[in-house]
Amino acid sequence: MIKKLPLLFLLSFISFSSFSQLRRTIINGKVTDSLSTVKNANIINLKTNQGTFSSDDGEFRIFVKTGDSLRISSIQHITKFIIINKNNLANKFVDVKLTYSTVVLDTFELKRHNLSGRLGIDSKNVPTNKKDSLLNDLLDFSDIDMNVVAPDDHIDKMKPPVNNTDPTANFAGAGAAVVMPFKDSERLWALRKELARKKQFPYKIMSELGEKFFFEKLKIPIDKYFHFLEYCNPLGIEKLHKDGKVLDIIKIFQTESKSYLKIIKKE
């Protein structure tokens, strides 16, 4: 029995190590370039297709495990790929340095001229004989037949249009309304902000409540974390988080986690 204990301990240690390697955890990161931090960089874990964006300070948080590949992209920067290693998990940090992308222009020929860009000076530098030749060409009416009678100028006889200051007058009684383009822009911008907030919600709520709350207290499996949030989403957890009602969210998580665990066990 004594001889079997080390073997049992070794097997349990190996199984625990294997579980630790399979488990994804949250690590922090920072995106910089040669000048400063890079904000709004897109970071995606290519193994899970889960992503996030860097903050104004270039910082981000993301679920990873050893061997995961991160793709970091940003406007004006070359896209970079990073493979997560054991050091990243041990330090719970990954440092990302992006390089500016260089735009190569097509070749062009630059011709020298003696112009300064100031009309008063440049006109004096043009030879007099050249000025005269240009004026003669412009004022030459020798090819025009002066005996031809021009037709009536109907445009000149037309009355100016009535300036109607009411843009909806032509639609009076038809229930028409003037749609301003900037309203569409405002609506699209609000939709974009809402989508960005929804993407950030899983990482913000994890940052506020902590990994122990979800994975140890509620016993939610790591790979089911996002699925559990979707399960609770119809109860309005995202709106509650937007309104700052974190305690209400905790109560929902505590209640719904019991039924959720029963469902995934049956599956």
C-alpha positions as CSV (number, residue, x, y, z in Angstrom):
1,M,0.0,0.0,0.0
2,I,2.9,2.3,0.8
3,K,4.5,1.7,-2.6
4,K,1.2,2.5,-4.4
5,L,0.9,6.0,-2.8
6,P,3.7,7.7,-4.8
7,L,2.2,6.3,-8.1
8,L,-1.2,7.5,-7.1
9,F,0.1,10.9,-6.2
10,L,2.0,11.0,-9.5
11,L,-1.1,10.2,-11.5
12,S,-3.2,12.8,-9.7
13,F,-0.4,15.4,-10.3
14,I,-0.3,14.6,-14.0
15,S,-4.1,14.8,-14.4
16,F,-4.1,18.1,-12.5
17,S,-1.3,19.4,-14.7
18,S,-3.2,18.3,-17.8
19,F,-6.4,20.1,-16.6
20,S,-4.4,23.2,-15.9
21,Q,-3.1,23.2,-19.4
22,L,-6.6,22.8,-20.9
23,R,-8.1,25.5,-18.7
24,R,-8.2,29.0,-20.1
25,T,-7.5,31.9,-17.8
26,I,-7.6,35.6,-18.1
27,I,-4.4,37.5,-18.7
28,N,-3.7,41.2,-19.1
29,G,-1.9,42.7,-22.0
30,K,-0.7,46.1,-23.4
31,V,-0.4,47.2,-27.0
32,T,2.3,49.8,-27.8
33,D,4.2,51.1,-30.8
34,S,7.4,53.1,-31.3
35,L,5.7,56.3,-30.1
36,S,3.1,55.5,-27.4
37,T,0.3,53.1,-26.5
38,V,-2.2,51.9,-29.2
39,K,-5.9,52.3,-28.4
40,N,-8.8,50.5,-30.1
41,A,-6.5,47.7,-31.3
42,N,-8.4,44.5,-32.1
43,I,-7.2,41.4,-30.2
44,I,-8.7,38.0,-31.2
45,N,-7.9,34.6,-29.8
46,L,-7.9,32.5,-33.1
47,K,-8.6,29.3,-31.1
48,T,-11.8,30.5,-29.5
49,N,-12.7,33.3,-31.9
50,Q,-13.3,35.5,-28.8
51,G,-11.9,39.1,-29.0
52,T,-11.6,42.4,-27.3
53,F,-10.2,45.9,-27.9
54,S,-7.4,47.8,-26.2
55,S,-8.4,50.7,-24.0
56,D,-7.2,54.3,-24.2
57,D,-4.1,53.2,-22.3
58,G,-3.5,50.3,-24.7
59,E,-4.5,47.7,-22.1
60,F,-6.7,44.6,-22.6
61,R,-7.8,41.3,-21.0
62,I,-8.6,38.1,-22.7
63,F,-9.1,34.3,-22.0
64,V,-6.1,32.2,-23.1
65,K,-4.2,29.0,-22.5
66,T,-0.8,27.7,-23.6
67,G,-0.6,27.4,-27.4
68,D,-3.4,29.9,-28.2
69,S,-2.7,32.3,-31.0
70,L,-3.6,36.0,-30.7
71,R,-4.0,38.2,-33.7
72,I,-3.5,41.9,-33.0
73,S,-4.5,44.4,-35.6
74,S,-4.8,48.2,-35.8
75,I,-5.2,50.9,-38.4
76,Q,-1.8,52.2,-39.6
77,H,0.0,49.2,-38.0
78,I,1.2,45.8,-39.3
79,T,-1.0,42.9,-38.0
80,K,0.9,40.8,-35.5
81,F,0.4,37.2,-34.3
82,I,1.5,36.0,-30.8
83,I,1.5,32.5,-29.5
84,I,0.8,32.3,-25.8
85,N,3.5,30.4,-23.8
86,K,4.0,29.3,-20.2
87,N,5.7,32.6,-19.2
88,N,2.7,34.6,-20.4
89,L,0.4,32.4,-18.2
90,A,2.8,32.6,-15.2
91,N,3.1,36.3,-15.4
92,K,-0.5,36.7,-16.6
93,F,0.7,39.3,-19.0
94,V,1.5,39.7,-22.7
95,D,3.4,42.6,-24.1
96,V,2.5,43.5,-27.7
97,K,4.6,45.9,-29.8
98,L,3.2,46.9,-33.2
99,T,5.1,48.4,-36.1
100,Y,3.8,51.2,-38.3
101,S,2.9,50.1,-41.8
102,T,4.8,52.0,-44.5
103,V,2.9,53.2,-47.6
104,V,5.0,53.2,-50.8
105,L,3.9,55.8,-53.3
106,D,4.3,55.3,-57.1
107,T,7.3,57.0,-58.7
108,F,6.7,60.5,-60.1
109,E,8.8,63.0,-62.0
110,L,9.5,66.3,-60.3
111,K,10.2,69.1,-62.7
112,R,11.9,72.3,-61.6
113,H,10.4,75.7,-62.4
114,N,11.2,79.2,-61.4
115,L,7.8,80.0,-60.0
116,S,7.6,81.1,-56.4
117,G,3.8,80.6,-56.0
118,R,3.1,84.3,-55.7
119,L,1.2,85.8,-58.7
120,G,2.6,89.3,-58.4
121,I,6.3,88.0,-58.5
122,D,5.8,85.2,-61.0
123,S,4.0,87.4,-63.5
124,K,7.0,89.8,-63.6
125,N,9.3,86.9,-64.3
126,V,7.4,85.9,-67.5
127,P,9.1,87.4,-70.6
128,T,7.2,90.4,-72.1
129,N,7.0,88.8,-75.6
130,K,5.4,85.7,-74.2
131,K,2.8,87.8,-72.4
132,D,1.9,89.6,-75.5
133,S,1.6,86.4,-77.5
134,L,-0.8,85.0,-75.0
135,L,-2.9,88.2,-74.9
136,N,-3.1,88.3,-78.7
137,D,-4.4,84.7,-78.8
138,L,-7.1,85.5,-76.3
139,L,-8.2,88.8,-78.0
140,D,-8.1,87.5,-81.6
141,F,-11.7,87.8,-83.0
142,S,-10.7,87.6,-86.7
143,D,-12.6,84.2,-87.1
144,I,-15.9,85.5,-85.8
145,D,-18.6,86.7,-88.2
146,M,-19.9,89.9,-86.8
147,N,-22.9,90.1,-89.3
148,V,-24.6,87.0,-87.8
149,V,-27.7,88.0,-85.7
150,A,-27.8,86.2,-82.4
151,P,-31.1,84.5,-81.4
152,D,-33.1,85.7,-78.4
153,D,-31.5,84.9,-75.1
154,H,-34.4,83.0,-73.4
155,I,-32.3,82.5,-70.3
156,D,-31.9,86.2,-69.8
157,K,-35.7,86.7,-70.2
158,M,-36.7,84.0,-67.7
159,K,-38.1,85.1,-64.4
160,P,-36.2,84.1,-61.3
161,P,-37.6,81.2,-59.3
162,V,-39.7,81.9,-56.2
163,N,-37.7,81.4,-53.1
164,N,-39.9,79.1,-50.9
165,T,-38.6,79.0,-47.4
166,D,-40.8,76.1,-46.3
167,P,-39.1,72.9,-47.5
168,T,-42.3,70.9,-46.7
169,A,-44.7,73.2,-48.6
170,N,-44.8,70.9,-51.7
171,F,-45.9,68.0,-49.5
172,A,-48.6,69.8,-47.6
173,G,-51.4,67.4,-46.6
174,A,-49.4,64.3,-47.7
175,G,-48.0,63.6,-44.3
176,A,-44.4,63.9,-45.6
177,A,-41.5,64.6,-43.3
178,V,-38.0,65.9,-43.9
179,V,-35.4,63.3,-43.0
180,M,-32.1,64.8,-42.0
181,P,-29.0,62.7,-43.0
182,F,-27.2,63.4,-39.7
183,K,-30.0,61.6,-37.8
184,D,-29.0,58.4,-39.6
185,S,-25.4,59.0,-38.6
186,E,-26.3,59.5,-35.0
187,R,-28.3,56.2,-35.0
188,L,-25.5,54.3,-36.6
189,W,-23.0,55.7,-34.1
190,A,-25.2,54.8,-31.2
191,L,-25.6,51.2,-32.6
192,R,-21.8,50.9,-33.0
193,K,-21.3,52.0,-29.4
194,E,-23.9,49.5,-28.2
195,L,-22.3,46.7,-30.1
196,A,-18.9,47.6,-28.6
197,R,-20.4,47.7,-25.1
198,K,-21.9,44.2,-25.6
199,K,-18.5,42.8,-26.7
200,Q,-16.8,44.3,-23.7
201,F,-19.5,43.1,-21.2
202,P,-18.1,39.5,-20.6
203,Y,-14.7,40.8,-19.8
204,K,-15.8,43.8,-17.7
205,I,-18.1,41.6,-15.5
206,M,-15.4,39.1,-15.1
207,S,-13.0,41.8,-14.0
208,E,-15.5,43.2,-11.5
209,L,-16.6,39.9,-9.9
210,G,-13.5,37.9,-10.3
211,E,-12.7,34.4,-11.6
212,K,-13.3,32.8,-8.2
213,F,-16.9,34.0,-8.2
214,F,-17.7,32.3,-11.5
215,F,-15.5,29.2,-11.5
216,E,-15.3,28.3,-7.8
217,K,-18.4,29.7,-6.1
218,L,-20.9,29.2,-8.9
219,K,-18.9,26.2,-10.3
220,I,-19.4,27.4,-13.9
221,P,-17.0,25.5,-16.2
222,I,-14.4,27.7,-17.9
223,D,-15.4,26.7,-21.4
224,K,-19.1,27.5,-20.6
225,Y,-18.5,31.0,-19.2
226,F,-19.8,32.8,-22.4
227,H,-22.6,30.3,-22.8
228,F,-23.7,31.0,-19.2
229,L,-23.8,34.8,-19.8
230,E,-26.0,34.1,-22.9
231,Y,-28.2,32.0,-20.7
232,C,-28.7,34.8,-18.3
233,N,-28.9,37.6,-20.9
234,P,-32.7,37.5,-21.4
235,L,-33.0,38.6,-17.7
236,G,-31.4,41.9,-18.7
237,I,-28.0,41.6,-17.1
238,E,-26.3,43.8,-19.7
239,K,-28.8,46.6,-19.0
240,L,-28.4,46.2,-15.3
241,H,-24.6,46.4,-15.7
242,K,-25.0,49.6,-17.8
243,D,-27.2,51.1,-15.0
244,G,-24.6,50.1,-12.4
245,K,-26.8,47.5,-10.6
246,V,-24.1,45.0,-9.9
247,L,-25.8,43.5,-6.8
248,D,-28.9,42.6,-8.9
249,I,-26.6,40.9,-11.4
250,I,-25.0,38.8,-8.7
251,K,-28.4,37.6,-7.4
252,I,-29.4,36.6,-10.9
253,F,-26.1,34.7,-11.4
254,Q,-26.5,32.9,-8.1
255,T,-30.1,31.9,-8.9
256,E,-29.6,30.9,-12.5
257,S,-26.3,29.1,-12.0
258,K,-28.2,26.2,-10.2
259,S,-30.6,25.6,-13.1
260,Y,-27.9,26.1,-15.6
261,L,-25.6,23.4,-14.1
262,K,-28.5,21.0,-14.1
263,I,-29.1,21.6,-17.8
264,I,-25.5,21.1,-18.9
265,K,-25.3,17.9,-16.8
266,K,-28.2,16.4,-18.7
267,E,-26.6,17.3,-22.0
